[in-house]
Amino acid sequence: MEKEANNVKSLTEVPEICHTPDVPVVGAGKQIVLFIAILAGFITPFDGSAVNIALPALGAEFHMNAIALSWVATAYLLSSALFLVPFGKIADIYGRKKIFLYGIAIFSISSLTMTMVSSTEMLIGVRAVQGIGSAMIFGTGVAIVTSVFPPGERGKALGTYITAVYIGLSIGPLLGGAMTQYLGWRSIFFVNVPIGITTILLILLKLKGEWAECRGEKFDLTGSVIYGAAVVAVMYGFSILPEFKGVALIVMGILGVIIFALYEMRIPSPVLDITLLTKNRIFAFSNLSALINYSATFAVTFLLSLDLQYTKGFTPEYAGIILVAQPVIMAMVSPIAGRLSDRIEPRIVASAGMTFTALGLFLLIFLTETTPIWHLIITLVILGVGFGLFSSPNTNAIMSSVDKRFYGVASGMNGTMRLLGQMLSMGIAMMIFAIVIGPVEITPEYYPQFVLSLHYAFILFTAFCVVGVFTSLVRGKSSSIAHASIPEKGKK
């Protein structure tokens, strides 16, 4: 008991330096931390997936055109990506629990505000604020779980956390559709409020200690602004492809990333230590693999939803029931994969997941108007197994490859790869539609071109995953069992 008390006490007494030994929370405290992370990990993906179902209702009430409607989702994604890494660094300096708590509060308050919006501009603006809250949650949630659970237990904990994310994604379309139909679209946002309040109370009453291994370090505001501008340019550019403006923004964003990297290497306290990417092979290739995986998979549900409703003639509800097979399998496999990554090399488990994903995407290349539903469901199950096997071990590899003073930044970087991958995936799908079909409504006479577009998209996504298998395998021996870190600056 005395040992446990000393461990908890040491969490609150963080030295004014950027490197301290890991002191994990012990006993029931770890489970409380995980439960709090699960609640937070559920509400944000649930909100995002449920809102997508409610978009037609939103558009009807506010008389929004297609472009304005797309900004309901885009504003959320852009603000999340803009703040993920900076808030991860702020959390490392000022305390992860503090930023996590503020993030839950901002997300809950903005969710309540969404139930009272009265204009399109206010709707999009509040969604951007929601994205800021989401960035604070995702930029610290994984970092806190990693701080609390030592190597050997970390994969299982991260797998459980990611399962909550998948459950939110799974029931979002089904529950969101029912709530929109019977209670109105505002109910989707209102349900976040009691969950958020419960999480806040648990943090204040049960979550003892703080994690701030970089306390006293100066925050890099200039680097954060350069980083944010570059990320927004790239993400927004992908969202408007194949317009020339989109290509120009992507090029500008890439140049911004280069300028950001050069600047970060010249200052003593960077928002993102570039040696994480240049000297830490596991961290660099694990994040690249995450980017590839999300780029290859995020648009699949969108494309199959259109296929089921257009060429198969199914209702949105029936299409949603079919498509839920993939996230349900993800939720079942993810905790198993997390436990495996505590005992087996994470790169082996993650690479196996990427291989399953490539197989599932390859099978979708042959999708036609007469493809039986059982064939599609089997393919979705394969994709679910693939992504479930990949995500938890890959996250475990990322977080275990860095020193604890980088946990917030690593968590934010991982989340940024997810958002960039999502935007890239949708940008590719939209670009293929624009080239093959053109700016026309998808009507029966255009179904052959629509199916051809699907083939091109799935060929490209399969190729992505084949490359992803390689990047996942070459990352090197991971450290989920024996903790590893990059060299400190100035040391060899």
C-alpha positions in Angstrom: 0.0 0.0 0.0 2.8 2.4 0.8 4.4 1.6 -2.5 1.2 2.5 -4.3 0.8 5.7 -2.4 4.4 6.7 -3.4 3.7 5.9 -7.0 0.5 8.1 -7.1 2.3 10.9 -5.2 5.1 10.9 -7.7 2.7 11.5 -10.5 1.7 14.9 -9.0 5.3 16.0 -8.3 6.6 16.4 -11.8 10.2 17.8 -12.0 10.9 20.9 -14.1 12.7 18.9 -16.7 11.8 17.1 -19.9 12.9 13.6 -19.0 11.7 11.6 -16.0 11.4 7.8 -15.6 8.0 6.1 -16.2 5.9 5.9 -13.0 2.7 4.1 -14.0 -0.5 4.4 -12.0 -1.2 1.2 -10.1 -4.1 -1.0 -9.2 -7.7 0.2 -9.8 -6.4 3.6 -10.8 -5.3 2.2 -14.2 -8.8 0.9 -14.9 -10.4 4.2 -14.0 -8.1 5.9 -16.4 -9.0 3.4 -19.1 -12.7 3.8 -18.5 -12.5 7.6 -18.7 -10.5 7.2 -22.0 -13.1 4.8 -23.3 -16.0 7.3 -22.7 -14.0 10.1 -24.4 -13.0 7.7 -27.2 -16.6 6.8 -27.9 -18.3 10.1 -28.1 -16.1 11.8 -30.8 -16.4 9.0 -33.5 -20.0 8.5 -32.6 -20.7 12.2 -33.1 -18.9 12.2 -36.5 -20.5 9.1 -38.0 -24.0 10.0 -36.7 -23.7 13.6 -38.1 -23.0 12.2 -41.6 -26.4 10.4 -41.5 -28.1 13.6 -40.3 -26.7 15.8 -43.1 -29.8 15.6 -45.3 -32.0 16.7 -42.4 -29.5 19.6 -41.6 -29.5 20.7 -45.2 -33.3 20.7 -45.4 -33.7 22.8 -42.2 -31.1 25.4 -43.1 -31.6 25.2 -46.9 -27.9 24.4 -47.4 -26.4 23.6 -50.8 -24.0 20.7 -51.3 -20.9 22.8 -50.8 -22.2 24.3 -47.5 -23.3 20.9 -46.4 -19.8 19.4 -47.0 -18.4 22.1 -44.7 -20.3 20.7 -41.8 -17.9 17.7 -41.9 -14.9 19.5 -43.4 -14.8 22.3 -40.7 -14.6 19.6 -38.0 -11.8 17.7 -39.7 -9.7 20.8 -40.5 -9.9 22.2 -37.0 -9.0 18.8 -35.5 -6.0 18.4 -37.8 -4.9 22.0 -37.2 -4.7 21.5 -33.4 -3.8 17.9 -32.8 0.0 18.1 -32.7 0.2 21.6 -31.0 -2.2 20.5 -28.3 -0.3 17.3 -27.9 2.8 19.4 -27.2 0.9 21.8 -24.9 -0.3 18.7 -23.0 3.3 17.5 -22.6 4.3 20.9 -21.1 1.2 21.9 -19.0 -0.4 18.5 -18.2 -2.2 15.9 -20.3 -5.0 15.5 -17.8 -5.6 19.3 -17.8 -5.8 19.5 -21.6 -7.9 16.3 -21.8 -10.4 17.8 -19.3 -10.6 21.1 -21.2 -11.1 19.1 -24.4 -14.1 17.2 -23.0 -15.5 20.5 -21.6 -15.2 22.3 -25.0 -16.6 19.3 -26.9 -19.6 19.0 -24.5 -20.4 22.7 -24.5 -20.1 23.0 -28.3 -22.4 19.9 -28.6 -25.0 21.6 -26.4 -24.6 24.8 -28.5 -25.2 22.7 -31.6 -28.7 22.1 -30.4 -29.4 25.8 -30.4 -27.8 27.0 -33.7 -30.0 29.2 -35.9 -28.0 29.7 -39.1 -25.6 27.9 -41.5 -22.7 30.1 -40.5 -23.2 29.4 -36.8 -23.6 25.6 -37.5 -20.3 25.4 -39.3 -18.5 27.6 -36.8 -19.6 25.5 -33.8 -18.6 22.4 -35.7 -15.1 23.9 -36.0 -15.0 24.5 -32.2 -16.1 20.9 -31.7 -13.1 19.9 -33.8 -10.8 21.8 -31.4 -12.3 19.9 -28.5 -11.8 16.7 -30.4 -8.1 17.5 -31.0 -7.6 18.1 -27.3 -9.2 14.7 -26.5 -7.4 12.7 -29.1 -4.1 14.5 -28.7 -4.0 13.4 -25.0 -6.3 10.3 -24.6 -3.9 7.8 -26.1 -0.9 9.6 -24.4 -2.5 9.2 -20.9 -3.3 5.5 -21.5 0.3 5.0 -22.6 1.6 6.9 -19.6 -0.4 4.8 -17.2 0.0 1.3 -18.7 3.6 -0.1 -18.9 5.0 -2.1 -21.8 3.5 -5.6 -21.6 0.0 -4.2 -20.7 -0.1 -1.3 -23.1 -1.2 -3.1 -26.2 -4.2 -4.6 -24.4 -5.2 -1.2 -23.0 -4.9 0.6 -26.4 -6.8 -2.2 -28.0 -9.7 -1.7 -25.6 -9.6 2.0 -26.1 -9.6 1.6 -29.9 -12.5 -0.8 -29.5 -14.5 2.0 -28.0 -13.7 4.2 -31.0 -15.0 1.4 -33.4 -18.1 0.9 -31.3 -18.8 4.6 -31.7 -18.2 4.3 -35.5 -20.4 1.2 -35.6 -23.5 2.4 -33.8 -23.3 6.0 -35.0 -25.0 5.5 -38.4 -27.7 3.2 -36.9 -28.5 5.1 -33.7 -27.9 8.4 -35.4 -30.4 7.6 -38.1 -33.0 6.5 -35.7 -32.5 9.5 -33.5 -32.7 11.9 -36.4 -35.9 10.2 -37.7 -37.7 10.1 -34.3 -36.1 12.8 -32.2 -34.6 15.2 -34.7 -31.0 15.9 -35.7 -30.3 18.0 -32.6 -30.6 14.9 -30.4 -27.4 13.5 -31.9 -25.5 16.4 -30.3 -27.5 16.5 -27.1 -26.5 12.9 -26.2 -22.9 14.0 -26.0 -23.7 16.3 -23.1 -24.5 13.8 -20.3 -21.6 11.5 -21.4 -19.3 14.6 -21.4 -20.5 15.7 -17.9 -20.0 12.1 -16.6 -16.5 12.0 -18.0 -15.6 15.4 -16.5 -16.9 14.4 -13.0 -14.9 11.2 -13.2 -11.7 13.1 -14.1 -12.2 15.6 -11.3 -13.1 13.0 -8.7 -11.2 9.9 -9.6 -8.3 10.8 -11.9 -5.4 11.6 -9.5 -2.0 13.0 -10.5 -0.8 14.7 -13.6 1.5 13.9 -16.6 3.6 16.8 -17.8 7.1 15.6 -18.5 8.1 18.8 -20.4 6.9 21.2 -17.7 8.9 24.4 -18.0 9.6 24.1 -21.7 8.7 27.0 -23.9 5.8 26.4 -26.4 6.8 26.8 -30.0 4.0 29.1 -31.3 5.7 30.1 -34.6 6.3 26.5 -35.5 2.7 25.6 -34.6 1.4 28.3 -36.9 3.5 27.1 -39.8 2.5 23.5 -39.1 -1.2 24.4 -38.9 -1.1 26.4 -42.2 0.6 23.6 -44.0 -1.8 20.9 -42.7 -4.9 22.9 -43.6 -3.5 23.7 -47.1 -2.9 20.0 -47.8 -6.2 18.8 -46.3 -8.4 21.5 -47.9 -6.5 20.9 -51.2 -7.4 17.2 -51.2 -11.0 18.1 -50.4 -11.4 20.1 -53.7 -9.5 17.9 -56.1 -9.2 17.7 -59.1 -9.5 21.5 -59.3 -6.3 23.4 -60.0 -6.8 25.3 -56.8 -6.7 22.0 -54.9 -3.4 21.0 -56.6 -1.9 24.4 -55.9 -2.9 24.2 -52.2 -1.4 20.7 -51.8 1.9 22.0 -53.3 1.9 25.0 -51.0 1.2 22.7 -48.1 4.1 20.4 -48.9 6.4 23.4 -49.2 5.0 24.6 -45.8 5.9 21.2 -44.3 9.5 21.5 -45.6 9.8 25.1 -44.2 8.3 23.8 -40.9 10.9 20.9 -40.7 13.8 23.3 -41.4 12.6 25.7 -38.7 12.0 23.0 -36.1 15.6 21.7 -36.5 16.9 25.2 -35.6 15.1 25.9 -32.3 15.7 24.4 -28.9 12.1 23.6 -28.0 10.2 22.5 -31.2 6.5 21.6 -31.2 7.6 18.5 -33.2 11.1 17.1 -32.6 12.1 16.2 -36.2 14.5 13.6 -34.8 11.3 11.6 -34.1 11.0 11.2 -37.9 14.7 11.2 -38.9 16.3 9.1 -36.2 13.3 6.9 -35.0 12.6 4.5 -37.8 9.8 2.8 -35.9 8.0 6.0 -35.3 8.4 7.3 -38.8 7.3 4.1 -40.6 4.5 3.4 -38.2 3.0 6.8 -38.9 3.5 6.4 -42.6 1.8 3.0 -42.4 -1.1 4.6 -40.6 -1.4 7.3 -43.3 -1.4 4.7 -46.0 -4.0 2.5 -44.2 -6.5 5.3 -43.6 -5.9 6.6 -47.2 -6.8 3.2 -48.6 -9.8 2.4 -46.4 -11.7 5.5 -45.3 -13.6 6.1 -48.6 -14.6 2.4 -48.8 -17.8 2.9 -46.7 -18.7 6.0 -48.7 -18.2 4.2 -52.0 -20.1 1.1 -51.0 -22.9 3.1 -49.5 -23.4 4.8 -52.9 -23.1 1.4 -54.7 -25.7 -0.3 -52.5 -28.2 2.6 -52.8 -27.7 3.4 -56.5 -26.9 0.2 -58.4 -28.5 -2.2 -55.9 -31.5 0.1 -55.1 -31.3 -0.5 -51.3 -32.7 1.9 -48.8 -30.2 3.9 -46.7 -31.3 1.9 -43.6 -30.7 -1.4 -45.3 -27.4 -0.2 -46.7 -26.3 0.9 -43.2 -27.1 -2.5 -41.8 -24.9 -4.2 -44.4 -22.0 -1.8 -44.0 -22.0 -2.1 -40.2 -20.4 -5.5 -40.6 -17.0 -4.0 -41.0 -16.7 -1.8 -37.9 -18.4 -4.5 -35.8 -15.6 -6.9 -36.8 -13.0 -4.2 -36.1 -14.4 -3.8 -32.6 -14.2 -7.6 -32.0 -10.6 -8.0 -33.4 -9.0 -4.8 -32.0 -8.6 -5.9 -28.3 -7.3 -9.3 -29.4 -4.8 -7.6 -31.7 -3.8 -5.3 -28.9 -3.1 -8.2 -26.5 -1.1 -10.0 -29.3 1.1 -6.9 -29.7 2.1 -7.2 -26.1 3.5 -10.7 -26.8 4.4 -10.7 -30.5 6.2 -8.1 -32.5 3.6 -5.3 -33.2 5.0 -5.0 -36.8 4.1 -8.6 -37.5 0.5 -8.3 -36.3 0.1 -4.9 -38.0 1.6 -6.2 -41.2 -0.8 -9.1 -41.2 -3.6 -6.7 -40.7 -2.4 -4.6 -43.7 -2.3 -7.8 -45.8 -5.9 -8.7 -44.9 -6.9 -5.2 -45.8 -5.2 -5.4 -49.2 -7.0 -8.7 -49.8 -10.4 -7.2 -49.0 -9.8 -4.2 -51.3 -8.6 -6.5 -54.0 -11.9 -8.5 -53.9 -13.8 -5.2 -54.2 -12.1 -4.5 -57.6 -14.4 -7.1 -59.1 -17.6 -5.6 -57.7 -20.5 -5.4 -60.2 -24.2 -4.6 -60.3 -24.9 -8.3 -59.8 -22.4 -9.1 -57.0 -24.3 -11.0 -54.3 -24.7 -9.5 -50.9 -23.1 -12.4 -49.1 -19.9 -11.8 -51.2 -19.9 -8.2 -50.1 -20.4 -9.0 -46.4 -17.5 -11.6 -46.5 -15.3 -8.9 -48.1 -16.4 -6.4 -45.3 -15.5 -9.0 -42.7 -12.0 -9.4 -44.2 -11.6 -5.7 -44.2 -12.7 -5.5 -40.6 -10.3 -8.2 -39.6 -7.5 -6.3 -41.4 -8.1 -3.0 -39.9 -8.7 -4.4 -36.5 -5.4 -6.3 -36.6 -3.5 -3.2 -37.9 -4.7 -0.3 -35.7 -4.0 -1.4 -32.1 -0.6 -2.9 -32.7 0.4 0.1 -34.9 -0.6 2.6 -32.3 1.2 0.5 -29.7 4.3 0.6 -31.8 4.1 4.4 -32.2 3.6 5.1 -28.6 6.2 2.6 -27.3 8.8 3.9 -29.7 9.2 7.3 -28.0 10.2 8.6 -24.6 7.4 9.6 -22.3 8.1 13.3 -22.8 6.9 12.9 -26.4 3.7 11.0 -25.6 1.4 13.9 -26.3 3.1 14.8 -29.6 3.2 11.2 -30.7 -0.6 10.8 -29.9 -1.3 14.0 -31.9 0.9 12.9 -34.8 -0.9 9.6 -35.0 -4.3 11.4 -35.0 -3.1 13.7 -37.7 -2.1 10.8 -39.9 -5.7 9.5 -39.4 -7.2 12.8 -40.5 -4.8 13.3 -43.4 -5.5 9.8 -44.6 -9.3 10.3 -44.4 -9.1 13.5 -46.5 -6.7 11.9 -49.0 -9.0 8.9 -49.3 -12.1 11.1 -50.0 -10.0 13.4 -52.3 -9.0 10.4 -54.4 -12.5 9.1 -54.7 -13.8 12.5 -55.7 -11.1 13.0 -58.2 -11.9 9.6 -59.9 -15.6 10.5 -60.0 -14.8 13.9 -61.6 -12.6 12.3 -64.3 -14.7 9.2 -65.1 -18.3 10.5 -64.5 -18.0 14.3 -64.6 -20.1 16.9 -62.7 -23.4 15.1 -63.2 -26.0 13.5 -61.0 -25.5 9.7 -60.7 -28.6 8.4 -62.6 -29.1 4.9 -64.2 -27.6 5.9 -67.5 -24.3 6.7 -65.6 -24.2 3.5 -63.6 -21.6 1.8 -65.9 -19.3 4.8 -65.4 -20.0 4.8 -61.7 -19.0 1.1 -61.4 -15.9 1.8 -63.4 -15.0 4.5 -61.0 -15.3 2.0 -58.1 -12.9 -0.3 -59.9 -10.3 2.4 -60.4 -10.6 3.5 -56.8 -10.2 0.0 -55.4 -7.3 -0.8 -57.7 -5.5 2.3 -56.4 -6.4 1.6 -52.7 -5.2 -2.0 -53.1 -1.9 -0.7 -54.4 -1.7 1.6 -51.4 -2.0 -1.3 -49.0 0.6 -3.4 -50.8 3.0 -0.5 -50.3 1.7 -0.3 -46.7 2.6 -4.0 -46.0 6.2 -3.1 -47.0 6.4 0.1 -44.9 4.9 -1.8 -41.9 7.4 -4.6 -42.2 10.6 -2.5 -42.6 9.9 -0.3 -39.5 12.2 -2.6 -37.5 11.9 -4.3 -34.2 9.3 -2.6 -32.0 9.4 -1.9 -28.3 6.0 -2.7 -26.8 7.6 -5.3 -24.6 10.9 -3.5 -23.9 10.5 0.3 -23.9 12.6 2.2 -26.4 13.2 5.9 -26.9 15.0 8.2 -29.3 18.3 9.7 -28.3 18.0 13.0 -26.4 19.1 16.1 -28.2 22.7 16.6 -28.0 23.4 13.0 -27.0 24.5 10.1 -29.2 
